[in-house]
Amino acid sequence: MDSTWASHARFGPIEHGIDVAIQATTKYEAGYGDTPSGVIVAGGERNLAALRRHSRISGNGAVSPPTCMRLFYRMDTLEARLDRHAATAERLMRSFEARPFVADILSPARAASLSRALRDLLRGRQRPLHRPRPP
């Protein structure tokens, strides 16, 4: 699962049954565009062993020490930055709702959105992603 859309701070994919999660850390965790990086997280020893094996074979899996340092020192402001991000997105969505040229707004934060249904499904709130056709 690509977990970049929610950040691990707001959605824990491993806790929700995802075996392997890939997440870019450049946007939310780093907070700026100066820290290109990402993480891969595996749930369970079997998945972790496969991830280790693949990383050794492909040569991927190393982040530079300066990048790690920037990520570490910016983590303490992550929640505040995500709260601000969510509030700004909510204001923008309300503004766009009133525009006649906007047909729909797709966002997990909106109750009527397909993205919200997917988010709820992933969180274990079994809501169907589609409506069954009437007989």
N, CA, C and O atoms as a GROMACS GRO file, in nm:
protein
  540
    1MET      N    1   0.085  -0.118   0.000
    1MET     CA    2   0.000   0.000   0.000
    1MET      C    3   0.089   0.123   0.000
    1MET      O    4   0.187   0.129   0.074
    2ASP      N    5   0.055   0.221  -0.081
    2ASP     CA    6   0.121   0.350  -0.075
    2ASP      C    7   0.048   0.430   0.031
    2ASP      O    8  -0.068   0.466   0.014
    3SER      N    9   0.116   0.458   0.140
    3SER     CA   10   0.055   0.525   0.254
    3SER      C   11   0.086   0.673   0.260
    3SER      O   12   0.064   0.737   0.362
    4THR      N   13   0.138   0.728   0.152
    4THR     CA   14   0.177   0.869   0.152
    4THR      C   15   0.057   0.960   0.174
    4THR      O   16   0.070   1.064   0.238
    5TRP      N   17  -0.058   0.923   0.121
    5TRP     CA   18  -0.176   1.010   0.127
    5TRP      C   19  -0.218   1.045   0.269
    5TRP      O   20  -0.275   1.152   0.291
    6ALA      N   21  -0.191   0.960   0.365
    6ALA     CA   22  -0.239   0.985   0.501
    6ALA      C   23  -0.126   1.007   0.600
    6ALA      O   24  -0.152   1.060   0.708
    7SER      N   25  -0.008   0.970   0.569
    7SER     CA   26   0.105   0.976   0.661
    7SER      C   27   0.082   0.878   0.776
    7SER      O   28  -0.031   0.857   0.819
    8HIS      N   29   0.189   0.819   0.824
    8HIS     CA   30   0.176   0.724   0.935
    8HIS      C   31   0.124   0.792   1.060
    8HIS      O   32   0.074   0.725   1.151
    9ALA      N   33   0.134   0.923   1.066
    9ALA     CA   34   0.085   0.995   1.184
    9ALA      C   35  -0.067   0.994   1.194
    9ALA      O   36  -0.123   1.010   1.303
   10ARG      N   37  -0.135   0.973   1.081
   10ARG     CA   38  -0.281   0.974   1.080
   10ARG      C   39  -0.342   0.839   1.045
   10ARG      O   40  -0.460   0.816   1.071
   11PHE      N   41  -0.263   0.751   0.987
   11PHE     CA   42  -0.315   0.620   0.950
   11PHE      C   43  -0.203   0.519   0.958
   11PHE      O   44  -0.102   0.533   0.889
   12GLY      N   45  -0.218   0.417   1.041
   12GLY     CA   46  -0.116   0.313   1.054
   12GLY      C   47  -0.153   0.192   0.969
   12GLY      O   48  -0.232   0.109   1.013
   13PRO      N   49  -0.098   0.180   0.848
   13PRO     CA   50  -0.138   0.072   0.759
   13PRO      C   51  -0.109  -0.068   0.815
   13PRO      O   52  -0.189  -0.159   0.794
   14ILE      N   53   0.002  -0.085   0.884
   14ILE     CA   54   0.036  -0.217   0.939
   14ILE      C   55  -0.068  -0.258   1.043
   14ILE      O   56  -0.108  -0.374   1.049
   15GLU      N   57  -0.111  -0.162   1.125
   15GLU     CA   58  -0.213  -0.191   1.227
   15GLU      C   59  -0.348  -0.225   1.165
   15GLU      O   60  -0.435  -0.280   1.232
   16HIS      N   61  -0.366  -0.192   1.038
   16HIS     CA   62  -0.492  -0.219   0.970
   16HIS      C   63  -0.481  -0.337   0.872
   16HIS      O   64  -0.563  -0.351   0.782
   17GLY      N   65  -0.379  -0.421   0.891
   17GLY     CA   66  -0.370  -0.544   0.815
   17GLY      C   67  -0.293  -0.537   0.684
   17GLY      O   68  -0.291  -0.635   0.610
   18ILE      N   69  -0.231  -0.424   0.653
   18ILE     CA   70  -0.151  -0.413   0.531
   18ILE      C   71  -0.016  -0.480   0.558
   18ILE      O   72   0.046  -0.453   0.661
   19ASP      N   73   0.031  -0.565   0.468
   19ASP     CA   74   0.156  -0.637   0.489
   19ASP      C   75   0.280  -0.549   0.472
   19ASP      O   76   0.372  -0.553   0.553
   20VAL      N   77   0.281  -0.469   0.365
   20VAL     CA   78   0.396  -0.382   0.336
   20VAL      C   79   0.343  -0.245   0.297
   20VAL      O   80   0.256  -0.234   0.210
   21ALA      N   81   0.395  -0.141   0.361
   21ALA     CA   82   0.353  -0.004   0.331
   21ALA      C   83   0.472   0.077   0.283
   21ALA      O   84   0.582   0.069   0.340
   22ILE      N   85   0.450   0.154   0.179
   22ILE     CA   86   0.553   0.242   0.125
   22ILE      C   87   0.505   0.385   0.145
   22ILE      O   88   0.389   0.417   0.118
   23GLN      N   89   0.593   0.469   0.194
   23GLN     CA   90   0.552   0.606   0.220
   23GLN      C   91   0.663   0.704   0.189
   23GLN      O   92   0.777   0.687   0.234
   24ALA      N   93   0.631   0.807   0.112
   24ALA     CA   94   0.725   0.916   0.091
   24ALA      C   95   0.729   0.998   0.218
   24ALA      O   96   0.625   1.027   0.277
   25THR      N   97   0.848   1.036   0.261
   25THR     CA   98   0.860   1.119   0.382
   25THR      C   99   0.897   1.263   0.347
   25THR      O  100   0.918   1.345   0.437
   26THR      N  101   0.906   1.293   0.219
   26THR     CA  102   0.945   1.428   0.177
   26THR      C  103   0.841   1.532   0.214
   26THR      O  104   0.877   1.641   0.258
   27LYS      N  105   0.714   1.502   0.198
   27LYS     CA  106   0.608   1.602   0.216
   27LYS      C  107   0.573   1.627   0.362
   27LYS      O  108   0.591   1.739   0.411
   28TYR      N  109   0.524   1.527   0.432
   28TYR     CA  110   0.474   1.550   0.568
   28TYR      C  111   0.584   1.543   0.673
   28TYR      O  112   0.601   1.637   0.751
   29GLU      N  113   0.656   1.435   0.676
   29GLU     CA  114   0.756   1.419   0.782
   29GLU      C  115   0.867   1.523   0.772
   29GLU      O  116   0.906   1.582   0.872
   30ALA      N  117   0.917   1.546   0.651
   30ALA     CA  118   1.026   1.642   0.635
   30ALA      C  119   0.974   1.786   0.640
   30ALA      O  120   1.041   1.875   0.692
   31GLY      N  121   0.856   1.808   0.585
   31GLY     CA  122   0.796   1.939   0.591
   31GLY      C  123   0.841   2.035   0.483
   31GLY      O  124   0.782   2.142   0.467
   32TYR      N  125   0.943   2.001   0.411
   32TYR     CA  126   0.995   2.087   0.305
   32TYR      C  127   1.035   1.998   0.188
   32TYR      O  128   1.030   1.875   0.201
   33GLY      N  129   1.073   2.055   0.078
   33GLY     CA  130   1.115   1.977  -0.037
   33GLY      C  131   1.263   1.948  -0.040
   33GLY      O  132   1.315   1.903  -0.142
   34ASP      N  133   1.333   1.973   0.070
   34ASP     CA  134   1.479   1.955   0.072
   34ASP      C  135   1.523   1.821   0.126
   34ASP      O  136   1.642   1.798   0.147
   35THR      N  137   1.429   1.731   0.149
   35THR     CA  138   1.462   1.603   0.210
   35THR      C  139   1.396   1.489   0.133
   35THR      O  140   1.304   1.425   0.184
   36PRO      N  141   1.443   1.463   0.011
   36PRO     CA  142   1.380   1.354  -0.066
   36PRO      C  143   1.412   1.219  -0.004
   36PRO      O  144   1.527   1.176   0.000
   37SER      N  145   1.308   1.154   0.045
   37SER     CA  146   1.329   1.024   0.110
   37SER      C  147   1.196   0.953   0.122
   37SER      O  148   1.090   1.009   0.091
   38GLY      N  149   1.203   0.830   0.165
   38GLY     CA  150   1.083   0.751   0.186
   38GLY      C  151   1.114   0.633   0.275
   38GLY      O  152   1.230   0.603   0.304
   39VAL      N  153   1.010   0.567   0.320
   39VAL     CA  154   1.028   0.450   0.405
   39VAL      C  155   0.941   0.336   0.352
   39VAL      O  156   0.838   0.357   0.289
   40ILE      N  157   0.987   0.216   0.380
   40ILE     CA  158   0.909   0.096   0.354
   40ILE      C  159   0.899   0.023   0.487
   40ILE      O  160   1.001  -0.003   0.552
   41VAL      N  161   0.779  -0.009   0.526
   41VAL     CA  162   0.755  -0.074   0.655
   41VAL      C  163   0.686  -0.207   0.629
   41VAL      O  164   0.592  -0.214   0.550
   42ALA      N  165   0.733  -0.310   0.695
   42ALA     CA  166   0.673  -0.443   0.677
   42ALA      C  167   0.616  -0.492   0.810
   42ALA      O  168   0.678  -0.474   0.916
   43GLY      N  169   0.501  -0.552   0.803
   43GLY     CA  170   0.439  -0.611   0.920
   43GLY      C  171   0.463  -0.761   0.921
   43GLY      O  172   0.437  -0.828   0.822
   44GLY      N  173   0.510  -0.813   1.030
   44GLY     CA  174   0.535  -0.956   1.041
   44GLY      C  175   0.676  -0.994   0.998
   44GLY      O  176   0.733  -0.932   0.909
   45GLU      N  177   0.730  -1.094   1.061
   45GLU     CA  178   0.869  -1.137   1.036
   45GLU      C  179   0.890  -1.184   0.893
   45GLU      O  180   0.995  -1.156   0.835
   46ARG      N  181   0.793  -1.255   0.835
   46ARG     CA  182   0.809  -1.304   0.698
   46ARG      C  183   0.821  -1.187   0.600
   46ARG      O  184   0.908  -1.188   0.512
   47ASN      N  185   0.736  -1.088   0.614
   47ASN     CA  186   0.741  -0.971   0.526
   47ASN      C  187   0.868  -0.890   0.549
   47ASN      O  188   0.928  -0.839   0.454
   48LEU      N  189   0.910  -0.878   0.673
   48LEU     CA  190   1.032  -0.806   0.705
   48LEU      C  191   1.154  -0.875   0.645
   48LEU      O  192   1.243  -0.809   0.593
   49ALA      N  193   1.159  -1.008   0.653
   49ALA     CA  194   1.270  -1.084   0.594
   49ALA      C  195   1.275  -1.065   0.442
   49ALA      O  196   1.383  -1.047   0.385
   50ALA      N  197   1.160  -1.068   0.378
   50ALA     CA  198   1.155  -1.048   0.232
   50ALA      C  199   1.200  -0.906   0.196
   50ALA      O  200   1.269  -0.886   0.096
   51LEU      N  201   1.162  -0.810   0.276
   51LEU     CA  202   1.203  -0.671   0.253
   51LEU      C  203   1.354  -0.656   0.269
   51LEU      O  204   1.419  -0.590   0.188
   52ARG      N  205   1.409  -0.716   0.373
   52ARG     CA  206   1.555  -0.711   0.393
   52ARG      C  207   1.628  -0.774   0.275
   52ARG      O  208   1.727  -0.720   0.225
   53ARG      N  209   1.580  -0.889   0.232
   53ARG     CA  210   1.642  -0.961   0.120
   53ARG      C  211   1.639  -0.876  -0.007
   53ARG      O  212   1.740  -0.864  -0.077
   54HIS      N  213   1.525  -0.818  -0.037
   54HIS     CA  214   1.512  -0.735  -0.156
   54HIS      C  215   1.602  -0.612  -0.149
   54HIS      O  216   1.664  -0.574  -0.248
   55SER      N  217   1.610  -0.550  -0.032
   55SER     CA  218   1.694  -0.430  -0.016
   55SER      C  219   1.841  -0.463  -0.041
   55SER      O  220   1.912  -0.384  -0.103
   56ARG      N  221   1.886  -0.578   0.007
   56ARG     CA  222   2.025  -0.617  -0.015
   56ARG      C  223   2.052  -0.645  -0.163
   56ARG      O  224   2.156  -0.605  -0.215
   57ILE      N  225   1.959  -0.712  -0.230
   57ILE     CA  226   1.977  -0.746  -0.371
   57ILE      C  227   1.974  -0.621  -0.458
   57ILE      O  228   2.057  -0.606  -0.548
   58SER      N  229   1.880  -0.530  -0.433
   58SER     CA  230   1.863  -0.413  -0.518
   58SER      C  231   1.960  -0.300  -0.483
   58SER      O  232   1.982  -0.210  -0.565
   59GLY      N  233   2.017  -0.303  -0.364
   59GLY     CA  234   2.107  -0.196  -0.322
   59GLY      C  235   2.033  -0.075  -0.269
   59GLY      O  236   2.096   0.027  -0.237
   60ASN      N  237   1.902  -0.083  -0.257
   60ASN     CA  238   1.824   0.028  -0.202
   60ASN      C  239   1.813   0.013  -0.051
   60ASN      O  240   1.847  -0.092   0.005
   61GLY      N  241   1.768   0.116   0.012
   61GLY     CA  242   1.741   0.105   0.155
   61GLY      C  243   1.827   0.194   0.242
   61GLY      O  244   1.815   0.187   0.364
   62ALA      N  245   1.912   0.276   0.184
   62ALA     CA  246   1.997   0.362   0.265
   62ALA      C  247   1.957   0.508   0.246
   62ALA      O  248   1.941   0.554   0.132
   63VAL      N  249   1.941   0.579   0.355
   63VAL     CA  250   1.914   0.723   0.351
   63VAL      C  251   2.037   0.790   0.411
   63VAL      O  252   2.092   0.743   0.510
   64SER      N  253   2.078   0.900   0.352
   64SER     CA  254   2.200   0.967   0.398
   64SER      C  255   2.185   1.018   0.540
   64SER      O  256   2.075   1.053   0.582
   65PRO      N  257   2.294   1.024   0.616
   65PRO     CA  258   2.288   1.077   0.753
   65PRO      C  259   2.230   1.219   0.761
   65PRO      O  260   2.151   1.244   0.852
   66PRO      N  261   2.266   1.313   0.671
   66PRO     CA  262   2.204   1.446   0.682
   66PRO      C  263   2.052   1.443   0.662
   66PRO      O  264   1.979   1.517   0.728
   67THR      N  265   2.005   1.357   0.571
   67THR     CA  266   1.861   1.344   0.550
   67THR      C  267   1.794   1.288   0.675
   67THR      O  268   1.689   1.337   0.716
   68CYS      N  269   1.854   1.187   0.736
   68CYS     CA  270   1.800   1.130   0.860
   68CYS      C  271   1.794   1.237   0.970
   68CYS      O  272   1.696   1.244   1.045
   69MET      N  273   1.898   1.319   0.978
   69MET     CA  274   1.901   1.423   1.081
   69MET      C  275   1.788   1.523   1.059
   69MET      O  276   1.720   1.562   1.154
   70ARG      N  277   1.767   1.567   0.934
   70ARG     CA  278   1.659   1.662   0.906
   70ARG      C  279   1.524   1.601   0.941
   70ARG      O  280   1.439   1.667   1.001
   71LEU      N  281   1.502   1.475   0.904
   71LEU     CA  282   1.377   1.408   0.938
   71LEU      C  283   1.356   1.401   1.089
   71LEU      O  284   1.248   1.430   1.139
   72PHE      N  285   1.460   1.363   1.160
   72PHE     CA  286   1.451   1.348   1.306
   72PHE      C  287   1.412   1.480   1.372
   72PHE      O  288   1.325   1.482   1.459
   73TYR      N  289   1.476   1.589   1.333
   73TYR     CA  290   1.451   1.717   1.400
   73TYR      C  291   1.320   1.782   1.358
   73TYR      O  292   1.273   1.874   1.424
   74ARG      N  293   1.259   1.736   1.251
   74ARG     CA  294   1.132   1.793   1.207
   74ARG      C  295   1.011   1.711   1.255
   74ARG      O  296   0.897   1.756   1.240
   75MET      N  297   1.034   1.595   1.310
   75MET     CA  298   0.923   1.510   1.354
   75MET      C  299   0.843   1.573   1.469
   75MET      O  300   0.724   1.547   1.482
   76ASP      N  301   0.908   1.654   1.551
   76ASP     CA  302   0.836   1.710   1.666
   76ASP      C  303   0.729   1.811   1.625
   76ASP      O  304   0.641   1.842   1.705
   77THR      N  305   0.734   1.862   1.504
   77THR     CA  306   0.632   1.956   1.458
   77THR      C  307   0.532   1.892   1.361
   77THR      O  308   0.445   1.960   1.308
   78LEU      N  309   0.544   1.762   1.338
   78LEU     CA  310   0.460   1.693   1.240
   78LEU      C  311   0.311   1.707   1.270
   78LEU      O  312   0.234   1.745   1.182
   79GLU      N  313   0.268   1.678   1.392
   79GLU     CA  314   0.125   1.685   1.426
   79GLU      C  315   0.070   1.825   1.405
   79GLU      O  316  -0.038   1.841   1.348
   80ALA      N  317   0.142   1.926   1.448
   80ALA     CA  318   0.096   2.064   1.431
   80ALA      C  319   0.085   2.100   1.283
   80ALA      O  320  -0.009   2.168   1.242
   81ARG      N  321   0.183   2.056   1.203
   81ARG     CA  322   0.179   2.085   1.060
   81ARG      C  323   0.063   2.012   0.992
   81ARG      O  324  -0.002   2.068   0.904
   82LEU      N  325   0.037   1.888   1.032
   82LEU     CA  326  -0.075   1.813   0.974
   82LEU      C  327  -0.209   1.874   1.014
   82LEU      O  328  -0.302   1.878   0.933
   83ASP      N  329  -0.221   1.921   1.138
   83ASP     CA  330  -0.344   1.987   1.182
   83ASP      C  331  -0.369   2.112   1.098
   83ASP      O  332  -0.482   2.138   1.055
   84ARG      N  333  -0.265   2.190   1.076
   84ARG     CA  334  -0.277   2.312   0.995
   84ARG      C  335  -0.313   2.277   0.850
   84ARG      O  336  -0.397   2.342   0.788
   85HIS      N  337  -0.250   2.175   0.799
   85HIS     CA  338  -0.277   2.128   0.662
   85HIS      C  339  -0.424   2.088   0.648
   85HIS      O  340  -0.489   2.126   0.551
   86ALA      N  341  -0.476   2.013   0.745
   86ALA     CA  342  -0.615   1.967   0.740
   86ALA      C  343  -0.712   2.086   0.750
   86ALA      O  344  -0.812   2.088   0.679
   87ALA      N  345  -0.683   2.182   0.835
   87ALA     CA  346  -0.770   2.298   0.850
   87ALA      C  347  -0.772   2.381   0.721
   87ALA      O  348  -0.878   2.428   0.679
   88THR      N  349  -0.657   2.398   0.660
   88THR     CA  350  -0.650   2.473   0.534
   88THR      C  351  -0.726   2.400   0.424
   88THR      O  352  -0.799   2.463   0.347
   89ALA      N  353  -0.709   2.269   0.416
   89ALA     CA  354  -0.780   2.190   0.314
   89ALA      C  355  -0.931   2.201   0.335
   89ALA      O  356  -1.006   2.212   0.237
   90GLU      N  357  -0.977   2.198   0.459
   90GLU     CA  358  -1.120   2.210   0.488
   90GLU      C  359  -1.174   2.346   0.443
   90GLU      O  360  -1.281   2.353   0.383
   91ARG      N  361  -1.101   2.452   0.470
   91ARG     CA  362  -1.144   2.585   0.426
   91ARG      C  363  -1.150   2.593   0.273
   91ARG      O  364  -1.244   2.650   0.217
   92LEU      N  365  -1.051   2.537   0.205
   92LEU     CA  366  -1.050   2.538   0.059
   92LEU      C  367  -1.168   2.458   0.002
   92LEU      O  368  -1.233   2.501  -0.093
   93MET      N  369  -1.196   2.340   0.061
   93MET     CA  370  -1.307   2.259   0.012
   93MET      C  371  -1.440   2.332   0.029
   93MET      O  372  -1.523   2.329  -0.061
   94ARG      N  373  -1.459   2.398   0.144
   94ARG     CA  374  -1.583   2.474   0.165
   94ARG      C  375  -1.595   2.586   0.062
   94ARG      O  376  -1.704   2.612   0.011
   95SER      N  377  -1.485   2.652   0.032
   95SER     CA  378  -1.485   2.759  -0.066
   95SER      C  379  -1.519   2.706  -0.206
   95SER      O  380  -1.598   2.767  -0.278
   96PHE      N  381  -1.459   2.594  -0.244
   96PHE     CA  382  -1.484   2.538  -0.376
   96PHE      C  383  -1.625   2.482  -0.390
   96PHE      O  384  -1.680   2.482  -0.501
   97GLU      N  385  -1.684   2.434  -0.282
   97GLU     CA  386  -1.821   2.382  -0.288
   97GLU      C  387  -1.919   2.486  -0.342
   97GLU      O  388  -2.016   2.452  -0.410
   98ALA      N  389  -1.893   2.611  -0.313
   98ALA     CA  390  -1.983   2.718  -0.354
   98ALA      C  391  -1.962   2.761  -0.499
   98ALA      O  392  -2.039   2.842  -0.551
   99ARG      N  393  -1.862   2.708  -0.565
   99ARG     CA  394  -1.831   2.749  -0.703
   99ARG      C  395  -1.914   2.666  -0.802
   99ARG      O  396  -1.919   2.544  -0.790
  100PRO      N  397  -1.979   2.732  -0.898
  100PRO     CA  398  -2.063   2.658  -0.992
  100PRO      C  399  -1.985   2.568  -1.087
  100PRO      O  400  -2.043   2.474  -1.143
  101PHE      N  401  -1.859   2.593  -1.106
  101PHE     CA  402  -1.780   2.513  -1.200
  101PHE      C  403  -1.720   2.388  -1.136
  101PHE      O  404  -1.652   2.311  -1.204
  102VAL      N  405  -1.743   2.367  -1.008
  102VAL     CA  406  -1.688   2.250  -0.938
  102VAL      C  407  -1.796   2.142  -0.932
  102VAL      O  408  -1.901   2.161  -0.871
  103ALA      N  409  -1.770   2.028  -0.997
  103ALA     CA  410  -1.866   1.918  -1.001
  103ALA      C  411  -1.858   1.833  -0.875
  103ALA      O  412  -1.961   1.789  -0.823
  104ASP      N  413  -1.738   1.808  -0.824
  104ASP     CA  414  -1.721   1.722  -0.707
  104ASP      C  415  -1.583   1.749  -0.647
  104ASP      O  416  -1.493   1.797  -0.715
  105ILE      N  417  -1.570   1.717  -0.522
  105ILE     CA  418  -1.442   1.729  -0.453
  105ILE      C  419  -1.413   1.592  -0.392
  105ILE      O  420  -1.488   1.542  -0.309
  106LEU      N  421  -1.303   1.532  -0.434
  106LEU     CA  422  -1.266   1.400  -0.384
  106LEU      C  423  -1.164   1.415  -0.273
  106LEU      O  424  -1.052   1.462  -0.295
  107SER      N  425  -1.202   1.376  -0.154
  107SER     CA  426  -1.113   1.386  -0.038
  107SER      C  427  -1.160   1.291   0.071
  107SER      O  428  -1.281   1.279   0.094
  108PRO      N  429  -1.068   1.221   0.138
  108PRO     CA  430  -1.108   1.135   0.249
  108PRO      C  431  -1.172   1.213   0.364
  108PRO      O  432  -1.239   1.153   0.449
  109ALA      N  433  -1.153   1.344   0.368
  109ALA     CA  434  -1.210   1.425   0.476
  109ALA      C  435  -1.358   1.455   0.453
  109ALA      O  436  -1.426   1.500   0.546
  110ARG      N  437  -1.408   1.432   0.334
  110ARG     CA  438  -1.548   1.462   0.302
  110ARG      C  439  -1.635   1.337   0.316
  110ARG      O  440  -1.602   1.232   0.261
  111ALA      N  441  -1.744   1.349   0.387
  111ALA     CA  442  -1.830   1.234   0.415
  111ALA      C  443  -1.887   1.171   0.288
  111ALA      O  444  -1.905   1.049   0.283
  112ALA      N  445  -1.915   1.250   0.184
  112ALA     CA  446  -1.978   1.199   0.063
  112ALA      C  447  -1.878   1.148  -0.041
  112ALA      O  448  -1.918   1.110  -0.151
  113SER      N  449  -1.752   1.148  -0.009
  113SER     CA  450  -1.650   1.115  -0.107
  113SER      C  451  -1.619   0.965  -0.113
  113SER      O  452  -1.622   0.896  -0.011
  114LEU      N  453  -1.591   0.916  -0.235
  114LEU     CA  454  -1.547   0.778  -0.252
  114LEU      C  455  -1.416   0.757  -0.176
  114LEU      O  456  -1.392   0.648  -0.123
  115SER      N  457  -1.332   0.859  -0.172
  115SER     CA  458  -1.207   0.850  -0.095
  115SER      C  459  -1.236   0.824   0.052
  115SER      O  460  -1.162   0.750   0.117
  116ARG      N  461  -1.342   0.884   0.105
  116ARG     CA  462  -1.380   0.863   0.245
  116ARG      C  463  -1.426   0.720   0.266
  116ARG      O  464  -1.392   0.658   0.367
  117ALA      N  465  -1.502   0.666   0.170
  117ALA     CA  466  -1.548   0.528   0.181
  117ALA      C  467  -1.429   0.433   0.183
  117ALA      O  468  -1.427   0.337   0.260
  118LEU      N  469  -1.328   0.460   0.099
  118LEU     CA  470  -1.208   0.377   0.097
  118LEU      C  471  -1.134   0.388   0.229
  118LEU      O  472  -1.089   0.288   0.283
  119ARG      N  473  -1.121   0.509   0.281
  119ARG     CA  474  -1.054   0.529   0.409
  119ARG      C  475  -1.126   0.451   0.519
  119ARG      O  476  -1.062   0.382   0.599
  120ASP      N  477  -1.258   0.462   0.524
  120ASP     CA  478  -1.334   0.390   0.626
  120ASP      C  479  -1.319   0.239   0.611
  120ASP      O  480  -1.308   0.167   0.711
  121LEU      N  481  -1.317   0.191   0.487
  121LEU     CA  482  -1.298   0.048   0.463
  121LEU      C  483  -1.163   0.003   0.515
  121LEU      O  484  -1.152  -0.102   0.579
  122LEU      N  485  -1.059   0.082   0.487
  122LEU     CA  486  -0.925   0.047   0.535
  122LEU      C  487  -0.914   0.052   0.686
  122LEU      O  488  -0.836  -0.023   0.745
  123ARG      N  489  -0.990   0.138   0.749
  123ARG     CA  490  -0.988   0.149   0.895
  123ARG      C  491  -1.076   0.043   0.962
  123ARG      O  492  -1.084   0.038   1.085
  124GLY      N  493  -1.142  -0.039   0.882
  124GLY     CA  494  -1.222  -0.146   0.940
  124GLY      C  495  -1.368  -0.113   0.955
  124GLY      O  496  -1.445  -0.195   1.005
  125ARG      N  497  -1.408   0.005   0.913
  125ARG     CA  498  -1.550   0.041   0.916
  125ARG      C  499  -1.608  -0.006   0.783
  125ARG      O  500  -1.610   0.068   0.685
  126GLN      N  501  -1.656  -0.128   0.781
  126GLN     CA  502  -1.699  -0.193   0.657
  126GLN      C  503  -1.818  -0.122   0.596
  126GLN      O  504  -1.933  -0.153   0.626
  127ARG      N  505  -1.790  -0.028   0.511
  127ARG     CA  506  -1.893   0.041   0.434
  127ARG      C  507  -1.867   0.009   0.288
  127ARG      O  508  -1.754   0.027   0.243
  128PRO      N  509  -1.965  -0.036   0.212
  128PRO     CA  510  -1.937  -0.074   0.073
  128PRO      C  511  -1.891   0.044  -0.010
  128PRO      O  512  -1.935   0.157   0.011
  129LEU      N  513  -1.800   0.017  -0.104
  129LEU     CA  514  -1.750   0.122  -0.193
  129LEU      C  515  -1.846   0.149  -0.308
  129LEU      O  516  -1.828   0.246  -0.382
  130HIS      N  517  -1.946   0.066  -0.324
  130HIS     CA  518  -2.044   0.088  -0.430
  130HIS      C  519  -2.181   0.046  -0.378
  130HIS      O  520  -2.193  -0.026  -0.280
  131ARG      N  521  -2.281   0.093  -0.445
  131ARG     CA  522  -2.417   0.054  -0.410
  131ARG      C  523  -2.458  -0.062  -0.500
  131ARG      O  524  -2.438  -0.056  -0.621
  132PRO      N  525  -2.515  -0.168  -0.443
  132PRO     CA  526  -2.560  -0.279  -0.528
  132PRO      C  527  -2.673  -0.233  -0.620
  132PRO      O  528  -2.755  -0.149  -0.583
  133ARG      N  529  -2.676  -0.290  -0.739
  133ARG     CA  530  -2.784  -0.259  -0.833
  133ARG      C  531  -2.914  -0.322  -0.784
  133ARG      O  532  -2.914  -0.434  -0.734
  134PRO      N  533  -3.023  -0.250  -0.799
  134PRO     CA  534  -3.151  -0.310  -0.758
  134PRO      C  535  -3.187  -0.425  -0.853
  134PRO      O  536  -3.152  -0.422  -0.970
  135PRO      N  537  -3.258  -0.527  -0.802
  135PRO     CA  538  -3.293  -0.644  -0.886
  135PRO      C  539  -3.394  -0.609  -0.994
  135PRO      O  540  -3.433  -0.696  -1.072
   0.00000   0.00000   0.00000
